[in-house]
Amino acid sequence: MGPVNWVAVVAAGLAALVFGLVWHGPAARRAGQVVLAGALLLLTSAMMGHMFARVGAATLAVKPWLYFMMSGGLALAFVAPALAIGEARGGASAGAVLRGALFWIASYLVMGTVFWLFKA
């Protein structure tokens, strides 16, 4: 396993937070929610950084699509379905469930892009 690129971890978490603030608009900008979201996205990006470190820089250099396949795949196969089930059980409309799922897929792809840019 290679070293975790902690600069990329922080940058990916911040990029996802900014993306979320833009996606959700002014309603999502309450200080407490932003701090909590930032902390949770940092946790997510730290796990993603560990995942990329396990794959290794040499493999990622010859297979750069893994940044997007792995980050997007996590969201597509695990995060979005789990949250969509929770939202649907809570009575959210199909449109709201779809928007929520799309947000998380896009957010994870933003993080994957940051890791790719940093060649983490």
Stockholm file with secondary structure:
# STOCKHOLM 1.0

chainA/1-120         MGPVNWVAVVAAGLAALVFGLVWHGPAARRAGQVVLAGALLLLTSAMMGHMFARVGAATLAVKPWLYFMMSGGLALAFVAPALAIGEARGGASAGAVLRGALFWIASYLVMGTVFWLFKA
#=GR chainA/1-120 SS CCCCCHHHHHHHHHHHHHHHHHHHGGGGCCHHHHHHHHHHHHHHHHHHHHHHHHHCHHHHHHCTHHHHHHHHHHIIIIIHHHHHHHHHHTTCCHHHHHHHHHHHHHHHHHHHHHHHHHTC
#=GC SS_cons         CCCCCHHHHHHHHHHHHHHHHHHHGGGGCCHHHHHHHHHHHHHHHHHHHHHHHHHCHHHHHHCTHHHHHHHHHHIIIIIHHHHHHHHHHTTCCHHHHHHHHHHHHHHHHHHHHHHHHHTC
//
